[in-house]
Amino acid sequence: MHPSPTVPDRKIGFVAWATLIGTSIEWYDFFAYGVAAALVFNKQFFPNVSPLMGTLLAFSTYGVGFVARPVGGVVFAHYGDRVGRKSMLVLTLLLMGGGTFCVGLLPGYASIGIAAPILLVALRIVQGIGLGGEWGAAALMAVEHAPPHRKGFYGSWPQTGVPAGMLVSNLAFLVLSATMSDQAFQSWGWRVPFLASIVLIAVGLAVRLRVSESPEFAAVKAAGRIERQPVIAVLRTQPKDVLRAAGLRFAENGTFYIHTTFVLSYGTTVLALKRDDLLLAVIISSALGLFSLPFYGALSDRIGRRPVVLFGSILLAAMSWPYFWGLHSLSVPVICLVTVICVNVGNSAVYAPQPAFYSELFEPRVRYSGASIGAQGASVFAGGLAPLVATALLQLTGGYHLIAVYMTVLALITVVTALFTPDPYRRSLRVADGAR
């Protein structure tokens, strides 16, 4: 482990803000697509099938972005471990933002036929590649600038970009949905959040260009320890840690997209709930996530990464059925409550410690590669498939019970992984004590 005790607190704070702002923008782009997939894309791009099948096809395009994420993770990780973290922050933001802006310009099926869903998939792939590279760069910049005894806290800042991006994207759709007719929203209103992202991208670039390179990467470069093939090196030297990094993601990544994306389709089509009421629950949990994630990140600095992850994943498993019971109550306060318990208590506890946990598992010379391959590989089988699998199970059975079983399995994968993963945070604290 390479501590950075000479990095001033003010500089660490600026880096943390830069990672938060950038990831917020990129997740805004990603979630805007998710909301549109649940509410609009079935009609815009798959109008010639049943509503449920249209939703299934729309979520398939949503899942394509997750399949592309490991590609972005591997490509950007290679250069992130060889060239540096900062340049990857800038490139991924441009790639993600460009793909999102073009979605807002894309004609529907009525205009260009089958070319519309094909182009939609292509742009989703661009989004996925950009986001796949983004997470590793942002997480490592925050953690590698932080002092060892606060890596959990500062590492949670780029994670907080997820609820921030979700909050802004859902607010955008909620405002548009509430202020225009359904016909206008379906016709052109859904495009506004995608086109507006160009302004956010300009802000993100202005901030990220001012960030300095990671001191831990700079130390590796100065020592001449740059790996020529970091992806191959980490798979050869730390294959178990790559698998551990993947397993640690299943609980939060899979259930999160059921709680925040699939629910919009399930609630409106099966339970006849109002779209705005479901968006309200997601918005409330997103706002609370701005506080719950830093809290759990800081808690992991005090008691360790593994206990926090275990607590969250066990809670997510326990909430699999109660979550759907809450939805079926048709009570907006109850729906908001079960969403907050799942997302802000369970999910945040698993998600917040991940950047510090992964950073402590991998050597700095292959850290970007190891963290990205593990995290983005898991996103394909967990988050990417979750809305699609849940929709398929709903179509198969007409009920939620198999979906709840599926969510429980996702959570238990992380429970088992955490139990068999060493918790290296004590080594971080020893380094911190030696540096003080």
C-alpha positions as CSV (number, residue, x, y, z in Angstrom):
1,M,0.0,0.0,0.0
2,H,1.3,3.5,-0.9
3,P,0.0,6.2,1.4
4,S,-0.2,9.8,0.4
5,P,0.3,11.6,3.7
6,T,1.6,14.8,1.9
7,V,-1.6,15.4,0.0
8,P,-3.3,18.5,1.6
9,D,-6.8,18.1,2.9
10,R,-8.0,20.9,0.6
11,K,-6.7,19.0,-2.5
12,I,-8.2,15.8,-1.3
13,G,-11.6,17.5,-1.0
14,F,-11.4,19.0,-4.5
15,V,-10.6,15.6,-6.0
16,A,-13.5,14.1,-4.1
17,W,-15.8,16.8,-5.4
18,A,-14.5,16.3,-8.9
19,T,-15.2,12.5,-8.8
20,L,-18.6,13.1,-7.4
21,I,-19.6,15.7,-10.0
22,G,-18.3,13.7,-12.9
23,T,-19.9,10.4,-11.8
24,S,-23.2,12.2,-11.1
25,I,-23.3,13.4,-14.7
26,E,-22.4,10.0,-16.1
27,W,-25.0,8.2,-13.9
28,Y,-27.5,10.9,-14.9
29,D,-27.0,9.9,-18.5
30,F,-27.2,6.2,-17.7
31,F,-30.3,6.4,-15.5
32,A,-32.1,8.7,-17.9
33,Y,-31.9,5.8,-20.3
34,G,-33.2,3.4,-17.7
35,V,-36.2,5.6,-16.9
36,A,-37.0,6.0,-20.5
37,A,-36.7,2.3,-21.1
38,A,-39.3,1.6,-18.5
39,L,-41.7,4.4,-19.5
40,V,-41.2,5.3,-23.2
41,F,-38.9,3.1,-25.3
42,N,-41.4,0.2,-25.6
43,K,-43.8,2.5,-27.5
44,Q,-41.2,4.6,-29.4
45,F,-38.9,1.7,-30.6
46,F,-41.0,-1.5,-30.3
47,P,-44.6,-0.5,-31.1
48,N,-45.7,-3.7,-32.9
49,V,-45.7,-6.0,-30.0
50,S,-47.6,-6.4,-26.7
51,P,-46.9,-3.8,-24.0
52,L,-45.2,-6.4,-21.8
53,M,-43.1,-7.7,-24.7
54,G,-42.2,-4.2,-25.6
55,T,-41.0,-3.6,-22.1
56,L,-39.0,-6.8,-22.3
57,L,-37.3,-5.7,-25.5
58,A,-36.7,-2.2,-24.1
59,F,-35.0,-3.7,-21.0
60,S,-33.0,-5.8,-23.4
61,T,-31.5,-2.7,-24.9
62,Y,-30.9,-1.4,-21.4
63,G,-29.0,-4.6,-20.6
64,V,-26.8,-4.2,-23.6
65,G,-25.2,-1.3,-21.8
66,F,-24.1,-3.6,-19.0
67,V,-22.7,-6.1,-21.5
68,A,-20.6,-3.3,-22.9
69,R,-19.3,-2.2,-19.5
70,P,-16.6,-4.9,-19.1
71,V,-15.3,-3.9,-22.5
72,G,-14.9,-0.3,-21.4
73,G,-13.5,-1.6,-18.1
74,V,-10.8,-3.6,-19.7
75,V,-9.9,-1.0,-22.4
76,F,-9.7,1.9,-20.0
77,A,-8.2,-0.1,-17.2
78,H,-5.3,-1.0,-19.5
79,Y,-4.5,2.6,-20.2
80,G,-5.4,3.7,-16.7
81,D,-2.7,1.4,-15.2
82,R,-0.2,2.5,-17.9
83,V,-0.9,6.1,-18.7
84,G,-2.8,7.3,-15.6
85,R,-6.2,7.8,-14.0
86,K,-6.9,11.4,-14.9
87,S,-6.9,11.1,-18.7
88,M,-9.4,8.3,-18.4
89,L,-11.7,10.5,-16.3
90,V,-11.9,13.0,-19.2
91,L,-12.2,10.4,-22.0
92,T,-15.0,8.4,-20.4
93,L,-17.1,11.5,-19.7
94,L,-16.9,12.6,-23.3
95,L,-17.8,9.1,-24.5
96,M,-20.7,8.7,-22.1
97,G,-22.0,12.2,-22.8
98,G,-21.8,12.0,-26.5
99,G,-23.8,8.7,-26.6
100,T,-26.5,10.2,-24.3
101,F,-26.9,13.4,-26.3
102,C,-27.4,11.3,-29.5
103,V,-30.1,9.2,-27.9
104,G,-32.1,12.5,-27.5
105,L,-31.8,13.1,-31.3
106,L,-32.7,9.5,-32.4
107,P,-35.8,9.1,-34.5
108,G,-38.4,6.5,-33.4
109,Y,-39.6,3.4,-35.1
110,A,-42.4,5.3,-36.9
111,S,-39.8,7.4,-38.7
112,I,-37.0,5.1,-39.7
113,G,-38.3,1.6,-38.9
114,I,-36.0,-1.2,-37.7
115,A,-33.0,1.2,-37.9
116,A,-34.3,3.0,-34.8
117,P,-33.9,0.1,-32.3
118,I,-30.6,-0.8,-34.0
119,L,-29.2,2.7,-33.5
120,L,-30.6,2.7,-30.0
121,V,-28.6,-0.4,-29.2
122,A,-25.4,1.0,-30.7
123,L,-25.7,4.2,-28.6
124,R,-26.3,2.1,-25.5
125,I,-23.1,0.2,-26.2
126,V,-21.3,3.5,-26.4
127,Q,-22.8,4.5,-23.1
128,G,-21.8,1.2,-21.5
129,I,-18.2,1.4,-22.7
130,G,-17.9,4.9,-21.3
131,L,-19.4,4.0,-17.9
132,G,-17.3,0.8,-17.7
133,G,-14.1,2.8,-17.8
134,E,-15.5,5.7,-15.7
135,W,-16.1,3.9,-12.4
136,G,-12.5,2.6,-12.0
137,A,-10.9,6.0,-12.7
138,A,-13.2,7.9,-10.4
139,A,-13.1,5.4,-7.6
140,L,-9.3,5.1,-7.6
141,M,-8.7,8.9,-7.9
142,A,-10.7,9.4,-4.8
143,V,-9.2,6.5,-2.8
144,E,-5.6,7.0,-3.9
145,H,-5.6,10.7,-2.9
146,A,-7.1,9.9,0.5
147,P,-5.2,9.2,3.7
148,P,-5.3,5.5,4.6
149,H,-7.6,6.0,7.6
150,R,-10.2,7.8,5.5
151,K,-10.2,5.8,2.3
152,G,-13.6,4.4,2.9
153,F,-15.2,7.8,3.4
154,Y,-13.6,9.5,0.4
155,G,-14.0,6.4,-1.7
156,S,-17.8,6.6,-1.1
157,W,-17.9,10.0,-2.9
158,P,-17.9,8.7,-6.4
159,Q,-20.4,6.1,-5.3
160,T,-22.6,9.0,-4.2
161,G,-22.7,10.1,-7.9
162,V,-25.2,7.2,-8.4
163,P,-28.0,8.6,-6.3
164,A,-27.1,12.1,-7.4
165,G,-27.4,11.2,-11.1
166,M,-30.6,9.2,-10.4
167,L,-32.1,12.0,-8.4
168,V,-31.5,14.6,-11.2
169,S,-32.7,12.2,-14.0
170,N,-35.8,11.1,-12.2
171,L,-36.6,14.7,-11.2
172,A,-36.3,15.7,-14.9
173,F,-38.7,13.0,-16.0
174,L,-41.1,13.8,-13.1
175,V,-41.2,17.5,-14.0
176,L,-41.8,16.8,-17.6
177,S,-44.4,14.1,-17.0
178,A,-46.3,16.4,-14.6
179,T,-46.2,19.5,-16.8
180,M,-47.1,18.1,-20.2
181,S,-49.7,15.8,-21.6
182,D,-48.9,12.1,-22.0
183,Q,-49.0,12.5,-25.8
184,A,-46.5,15.3,-25.7
185,F,-44.3,13.5,-23.3
186,Q,-44.3,10.3,-25.4
187,S,-43.8,12.4,-28.6
188,W,-40.9,14.7,-27.7
189,G,-40.8,15.5,-24.0
190,W,-38.7,12.3,-23.1
191,R,-35.9,13.7,-25.3
192,V,-35.3,16.8,-23.2
193,P,-33.3,15.1,-20.3
194,F,-31.0,13.5,-22.9
195,L,-30.4,16.7,-24.8
196,A,-29.9,18.7,-21.6
197,S,-27.1,16.5,-20.6
198,I,-24.7,18.4,-22.9
199,V,-24.7,21.3,-20.4
200,L,-23.8,19.0,-17.5
201,I,-21.0,17.4,-19.5
202,A,-19.4,20.8,-20.1
203,V,-19.4,21.5,-16.4
204,G,-18.0,18.1,-15.6
205,L,-15.1,18.5,-18.1
206,A,-14.3,21.9,-16.7
207,V,-13.9,20.4,-13.2
208,R,-12.1,17.2,-14.2
209,L,-9.4,18.9,-16.3
210,R,-8.3,20.7,-13.1
211,V,-7.7,17.4,-11.1
212,S,-4.1,16.3,-10.5
213,E,-3.0,12.7,-11.2
214,S,-3.2,10.1,-8.5
215,P,-0.2,10.2,-6.2
216,E,-0.1,6.4,-5.9
217,F,0.0,6.0,-9.6
218,A,2.7,8.7,-9.9
219,A,4.7,6.8,-7.3
220,V,4.4,3.6,-9.3
221,K,5.4,5.4,-12.5
222,A,8.4,7.1,-10.8
223,A,9.6,3.7,-9.6
224,G,9.4,2.3,-13.1
225,R,6.9,-0.4,-12.1
226,I,4.4,0.2,-14.9
227,E,3.0,-3.1,-16.2
228,R,3.0,-3.6,-20.0
229,Q,-0.1,-5.7,-19.9
230,P,-1.8,-4.9,-16.6
231,V,-5.1,-6.8,-17.4
232,I,-3.1,-10.0,-18.1
233,A,-0.9,-9.4,-15.1
234,V,-3.8,-9.1,-12.6
235,L,-5.6,-12.2,-14.0
236,R,-2.3,-14.1,-13.7
237,T,-1.3,-12.9,-10.2
238,Q,-4.6,-12.1,-8.4
239,P,-7.4,-14.2,-10.1
240,K,-9.1,-15.0,-6.8
241,D,-9.3,-11.3,-5.9
242,V,-10.9,-10.5,-9.3
243,L,-13.6,-13.1,-8.6
244,R,-14.0,-11.7,-5.1
245,A,-14.5,-8.2,-6.5
246,A,-17.2,-9.5,-8.8
247,G,-19.0,-11.4,-6.1
248,L,-19.1,-8.5,-3.7
249,R,-21.2,-6.6,-6.3
250,F,-24.1,-9.0,-6.8
251,A,-26.3,-8.0,-3.9
252,E,-26.3,-4.3,-4.5
253,N,-26.0,-4.2,-8.3
254,G,-28.7,-6.7,-9.1
255,T,-31.3,-5.7,-6.6
256,F,-30.7,-1.9,-7.1
257,Y,-32.0,-2.1,-10.7
258,I,-35.1,-4.0,-9.6
259,H,-35.8,-1.4,-6.9
260,T,-35.2,1.6,-9.1
261,T,-35.8,0.6,-12.8
262,F,-37.9,-2.6,-13.0
263,V,-40.3,-1.2,-10.4
264,L,-41.4,1.6,-12.7
265,S,-42.6,-1.0,-15.2
266,Y,-44.0,-3.5,-12.6
267,G,-45.8,-0.8,-10.7
268,T,-47.5,0.8,-13.7
269,T,-48.4,-2.3,-15.6
270,V,-49.2,-4.9,-12.9
271,L,-50.4,-2.7,-10.0
272,A,-51.8,0.2,-12.0
273,L,-49.9,2.6,-9.8
274,K,-49.3,6.2,-10.9
275,R,-45.9,6.7,-12.7
276,D,-45.3,9.8,-10.6
277,D,-45.8,8.0,-7.3
278,L,-43.2,5.4,-8.2
279,L,-40.8,8.1,-9.4
280,L,-41.4,9.9,-6.0
281,A,-40.2,6.8,-4.1
282,V,-37.1,6.6,-6.2
283,I,-36.4,10.3,-5.9
284,I,-36.7,10.2,-2.1
285,S,-34.3,7.2,-1.8
286,S,-31.9,9.0,-4.2
287,A,-31.9,12.1,-2.1
288,L,-31.2,10.1,1.1
289,G,-28.4,8.3,-0.7
290,L,-26.4,11.5,-0.7
291,F,-26.1,11.0,3.0
292,S,-26.3,7.2,3.5
293,L,-23.4,6.4,1.2
294,P,-20.8,8.7,2.9
295,F,-22.1,7.4,6.3
296,Y,-21.4,3.8,5.4
297,G,-18.1,4.7,3.8
298,A,-17.0,6.3,7.0
299,L,-18.3,3.4,9.1
300,S,-16.1,1.0,7.1
301,D,-13.1,3.1,8.2
302,R,-14.0,2.3,11.8
303,I,-15.2,-1.3,11.8
304,G,-13.9,-2.7,8.5
305,R,-15.2,-3.2,5.0
306,R,-16.5,-6.7,5.4
307,P,-18.9,-6.2,8.4
308,V,-20.6,-3.3,6.6
309,V,-21.0,-5.3,3.3
310,L,-22.3,-8.3,5.2
311,F,-24.9,-6.3,7.0
312,G,-26.2,-4.7,3.8
313,S,-26.3,-7.9,1.8
314,I,-28.1,-9.9,4.5
315,L,-30.7,-7.1,4.8
316,L,-31.2,-7.1,1.1
317,A,-31.9,-10.8,1.2
318,A,-34.3,-10.4,4.1
319,M,-36.2,-7.7,2.2
320,S,-36.9,-9.6,-1.0
321,W,-40.5,-10.4,-0.1
322,P,-41.3,-7.5,2.2
323,Y,-40.4,-5.2,-0.7
324,F,-43.1,-6.6,-2.9
325,W,-45.6,-6.7,0.0
326,G,-45.0,-2.9,0.3
327,L,-45.6,-2.4,-3.4
328,H,-48.8,-4.4,-3.3
329,S,-50.1,-2.3,-0.4
330,L,-50.7,0.4,-3.0
331,S,-49.8,2.9,-0.3
332,V,-47.4,5.6,-1.4
333,P,-45.8,6.1,2.1
334,V,-45.3,2.3,2.5
335,I,-43.8,2.1,-1.0
336,C,-41.4,4.9,-0.1
337,L,-40.5,3.2,3.2
338,V,-39.6,-0.2,1.7
339,T,-37.7,1.5,-1.1
340,V,-35.7,3.5,1.5
341,I,-34.9,0.4,3.6
342,C,-33.7,-1.5,0.5
343,V,-31.8,1.2,-1.2
344,N,-30.5,3.5,1.6
345,V,-29.9,0.9,4.3
346,G,-29.2,-2.4,2.5
347,N,-27.8,-1.2,-0.8
348,S,-25.8,1.7,0.5
349,A,-24.0,-0.5,3.1
350,V,-22.8,-2.9,0.3
351,Y,-22.0,-0.2,-2.2
352,A,-20.2,2.5,-0.2
353,P,-17.1,0.5,0.9
354,Q,-16.4,-1.0,-2.5
355,P,-13.8,1.5,-3.8
356,A,-11.7,1.2,-0.6
357,F,-12.3,-2.5,-0.4
358,Y,-11.1,-3.1,-4.0
359,S,-8.2,-0.7,-3.7
360,E,-6.9,-2.6,-0.7
361,L,-7.3,-6.0,-2.5
362,F,-5.1,-5.0,-5.5
363,E,-1.6,-3.8,-6.0
364,P,-1.4,-0.2,-7.3
365,R,0.3,-1.3,-10.6
366,V,-2.7,-3.4,-11.6
367,R,-5.4,-1.8,-9.4
368,Y,-7.4,-0.2,-12.1
369,S,-7.5,-3.5,-14.1
370,G,-8.4,-5.7,-11.1
371,A,-11.1,-3.4,-9.8
372,S,-12.7,-2.7,-13.2
373,I,-12.7,-6.3,-14.4
374,G,-14.3,-7.5,-11.2
375,A,-16.8,-4.7,-10.9
376,Q,-17.9,-4.4,-14.5
377,G,-17.9,-8.2,-15.1
378,A,-20.4,-8.6,-12.3
379,S,-22.5,-5.8,-13.7
380,V,-23.3,-7.9,-16.7
381,F,-24.7,-10.8,-14.7
382,A,-26.2,-8.8,-11.9
383,G,-27.5,-5.3,-12.8
384,G,-27.6,-5.8,-16.5
385,L,-29.7,-8.9,-16.4
386,A,-31.8,-8.0,-13.4
387,P,-34.7,-6.0,-15.1
388,L,-34.7,-8.4,-18.0
389,V,-34.8,-11.5,-15.8
390,A,-37.4,-9.9,-13.5
391,T,-39.6,-9.0,-16.5
392,A,-39.2,-12.6,-17.9
393,L,-40.1,-14.1,-14.6
394,L,-43.1,-11.9,-14.3
395,Q,-44.3,-12.9,-17.8
396,L,-43.7,-16.6,-17.0
397,T,-45.5,-16.7,-13.7
398,G,-47.6,-13.5,-13.5
399,G,-46.4,-12.9,-9.9
400,Y,-43.5,-11.7,-7.9
401,H,-42.5,-14.8,-5.9
402,L,-39.8,-16.0,-8.3
403,I,-38.5,-12.5,-8.6
404,A,-38.1,-12.4,-4.8
405,V,-36.2,-15.7,-5.0
406,Y,-34.0,-14.3,-7.7
407,M,-33.2,-11.2,-5.5
408,T,-32.4,-13.4,-2.5
409,V,-29.9,-15.5,-4.6
410,L,-28.2,-12.3,-5.8
411,A,-27.8,-11.1,-2.2
412,L,-26.6,-14.5,-0.9
413,I,-23.8,-14.5,-3.5
414,T,-22.4,-11.4,-1.9
415,V,-22.8,-12.8,1.6
416,V,-20.8,-15.9,0.7
417,T,-18.2,-13.9,-1.2
418,A,-17.7,-11.5,1.8
419,L,-17.3,-14.4,4.2
420,F,-14.4,-15.7,2.1
421,T,-12.7,-12.4,1.3
422,P,-9.9,-11.0,3.5
423,D,-10.7,-7.6,5.0
424,P,-7.5,-5.5,4.4
425,Y,-8.6,-2.4,6.1
426,R,-6.6,-3.0,9.2
427,R,-3.5,-2.9,7.1
428,S,-4.6,0.6,5.9
429,L,-5.0,1.7,9.5
430,R,-1.5,0.4,10.4
431,V,-0.1,2.4,7.5
432,A,-2.0,5.4,8.7
433,D,-0.6,5.0,12.2
434,G,2.9,4.8,10.8
435,A,2.4,7.9,8.7
436,R,1.1,10.1,11.6
